[in-house]
């Protein structure tokens, strides 16, 4: 890749990092907090299309789709409610969707105009619309994008001739092969080994960049020093 392409990649990765960490992450956290804090709708109030409370609504299953493909995925088509009929999407077939048949009654939990989950005989399954506590994963991907943006910017500066000389007799400047590739793998592993345990242990999302960034910087310093060692004849 040329220097201009590396700089372009850095700009795109920076935009992705901003989108994930400054837009999507705060929005997901706030939506999850609102959903968790929501209470049941008063039974005396009339049903409305969009409500901030949780309303339990009876539905009838019209059709289910269990193909799992990218086009159709896992779906249940519902009817019988005053406002919220239509197609509901799921991440997988179980534990409830694959047991539903057309014409069966099912109970849905509605929040802000969307069906969050279905329930029948004590078995529940969340739809793709239900807020999830996955901030650690979003933080991991956002941190990865930011670190890769910094790496791409540095490589772009090297290829454009903006980097300083090594200052060592016989030394060489870092390249994609000697520094960029192992650094990219380091960043990927650093974000993965912090985001996944943070998600499994339900740690705060900020622990991901708090660990991944210093870890990547430390390993990057060692890789950078090794890549600039003088060439032995």
C-alpha positions in Angstrom: 0.0 0.0 0.0 1.1 3.6 -0.7 1.3 6.3 1.9 -1.9 7.9 0.6 -3.8 4.6 1.0 -2.6 4.2 4.5 -3.7 7.7 5.4 -7.1 7.0 3.8 -7.4 3.8 5.9 -6.5 5.8 9.0 -9.2 8.3 8.3 -11.8 5.6 7.7 -10.8 3.7 10.9 -10.9 6.9 12.9 -14.5 7.6 11.7 -15.4 4.0 12.6 -13.9 4.4 16.1 -15.8 7.7 16.6 -19.1 6.1 15.5 -18.7 3.1 17.8 -17.3 4.8 20.9 -19.0 8.2 20.7 -22.3 7.4 19.1 -23.3 3.8 19.3 -21.9 2.9 22.7 -23.5 5.8 24.7 -26.8 5.2 22.9 -26.8 1.5 23.6 -25.9 2.0 27.2 -28.7 4.6 27.7 -31.3 2.4 25.9 -30.3 -0.6 28.0 -30.6 1.5 31.2 -34.0 2.8 30.2 -35.2 -0.7 29.4 -34.0 -2.1 32.6 -35.6 0.7 34.6 -38.9 0.4 32.8 -41.9 -0.8 34.8 -45.1 -2.5 33.8 -47.8 -0.3 32.2 -50.8 0.4 34.4 -53.6 -1.9 33.5 -56.1 1.0 33.6 -54.4 3.0 30.9 -55.3 2.6 27.2 -52.8 1.0 24.9 -50.7 3.3 22.7 -48.5 2.5 19.8 -45.3 3.7 21.6 -45.0 3.6 25.4 -42.1 3.8 27.8 -43.6 1.2 30.1 -43.6 -2.6 29.6 -46.8 -4.0 28.3 -47.7 -7.7 28.1 -49.6 -8.3 24.9 -51.3 -11.5 23.6 -50.4 -12.5 20.0 -51.2 -15.3 17.6 -48.4 -16.9 15.6 -49.1 -16.5 11.9 -45.9 -17.9 10.5 -42.3 -18.8 11.5 -39.1 -18.9 9.5 -36.2 -21.0 10.6 -33.9 -21.0 7.6 -31.2 -18.9 9.4 -30.0 -17.4 6.1 -28.9 -13.9 5.7 -32.0 -12.9 3.8 -34.7 -14.4 6.0 -33.0 -15.5 9.2 -35.1 -16.5 12.1 -38.5 -14.9 12.2 -42.0 -15.1 13.6 -44.9 -13.3 12.1 -47.4 -12.2 14.7 -51.0 -11.0 14.5 -53.9 -10.3 16.9 -52.7 -7.1 18.6 -54.0 -3.6 18.1 -50.7 -2.0 17.0 -47.7 -4.4 17.1 -48.4 -7.0 14.5 -45.8 -7.9 12.0 -42.5 -9.8 11.6 -40.3 -10.3 14.6 -36.6 -11.2 14.1 -34.5 -13.4 16.3 -30.8 -14.3 16.5 -31.3 -18.0 16.5 -34.0 -20.7 16.5 -34.2 -21.5 20.2 -35.3 -21.9 22.8 -38.9 -20.9 21.8 -39.1 -20.0 18.1 -38.5 -23.5 16.8 -41.4 -24.7 19.0 -44.0 -22.3 17.7 -46.5 -23.3 15.1 -49.1 -21.2 13.1 -52.3 -20.5 15.1 -50.7 -20.8 18.5 -51.1 -18.1 21.1 -48.0 -16.5 22.5 -47.3 -13.6 24.8 -45.1 -10.6 23.8 -43.4 -8.0 25.9 -43.7 -4.6 24.2 -41.6 -1.5 24.9 -41.4 1.7 22.9 -43.5 0.3 20.1 -41.4 -2.9 19.5 -41.8 -6.5 20.7 -38.8 -7.2 23.0 -39.4 -10.9 23.6 -41.9 -13.7 23.3 -43.0 -16.1 26.0 -45.0 -19.3 26.2 -45.4 -21.8 29.0 -42.5 -20.2 30.9 -40.1 -20.3 28.0 -38.8 -16.9 26.8 -36.8 -15.8 23.8 -35.5 -12.3 23.1 -35.9 -10.6 19.8 -33.1 -8.7 18.1 -34.7 -5.5 19.2 -34.3 -6.2 22.9 -31.4 -4.1 24.4 -28.5 -6.2 25.3 -25.7 -5.6 27.8 -22.9 -5.9 25.2 -21.1 -2.6 25.8 -17.8 -4.4 26.3 -17.9 -5.9 22.8 -18.7 -2.5 21.2 -15.8 -0.9 23.2 -13.5 -3.7 22.1 -14.3 -3.2 18.4 -14.1 0.6 18.8 -10.8 0.4 20.6 -9.5 -1.9 17.8 -10.5 0.6 15.2 -8.8 3.4 17.0 -5.5 1.5 17.5 -5.5 0.4 13.9 -6.1 4.0 12.8 -3.0 5.1 14.7 -1.0 2.2 13.1 -2.2 3.1 9.6 -1.4 6.8 10.2 2.2 5.9 11.3 2.7 3.6 8.3 1.3 6.3 6.0 3.8 8.8 7.4 6.6 6.3 6.8 5.7 5.7 3.2 5.2 9.4 2.6 8.7 10.1 4.0 7.5 12.0 7.0 9.2 9.7 9.6 12.5 10.6 11.1 15.6 8.5 10.1 16.6 5.7 12.4 19.7 7.5 13.7 21.6 4.2 13.8 24.3 3.1 11.4 22.9 0.5 9.1 19.5 0.8 10.8 16.3 0.4 8.8 12.9 2.0 9.1 10.0 -0.1 10.2 7.9 -1.6 7.4 4.6 -3.4 7.1 6.3 -6.7 7.2 8.7 -5.9 10.1 6.4 -3.8 12.2 3.0 -3.2 10.8 1.8 -6.8 10.5 2.9 -8.0 13.9 1.6 -4.8 15.4 -1.8 -5.3 13.8 -2.0 -8.8 15.2 -0.9 -7.5 18.6 -3.7 -4.9 18.6 -6.3 -7.5 17.5 -5.3 -9.9 20.3 -5.1 -7.2 22.9 -8.6 -6.1 22.2 -10.0 -9.6 22.0 -8.4 -10.8 25.3 -9.7 -7.8 27.1 -13.2 -7.4 25.6 -14.3 -11.0 25.8 -13.4 -11.6 29.5 -14.8 -8.2 30.3 -18.1 -9.3 28.7 -18.1 -12.7 30.4 -17.3 -11.2 33.8 -19.7 -8.2 33.3 -16.9 -5.7 33.9 -17.4 -2.0 33.0 -16.9 -1.3 29.3 -14.1 1.2 30.0 -11.8 -1.6 31.3 -11.4 -2.7 27.7 -9.5 0.4 26.4 -7.9 0.9 29.8 -6.1 -2.4 29.4 -5.9 -2.9 25.6 -4.3 0.5 24.8 -1.4 0.4 27.3 -0.8 -3.3 26.5 -0.7 -2.5 22.8 1.6 0.5 23.4 4.1 -1.6 25.4 4.3 -4.5 22.9 4.4 -1.9 20.1 7.4 -0.2 21.6 9.3 -3.6 21.7 8.3 -4.4 18.2 9.2 -1.0 16.9 12.7 -1.2 18.6 13.3 -4.6 17.1 12.2 -3.4 13.6 14.8 -0.6 13.7 17.7 -2.7 14.8 20.9 -2.2 12.7 21.2 -4.8 9.9 24.1 -7.2 10.7 26.3 -8.0 7.7 
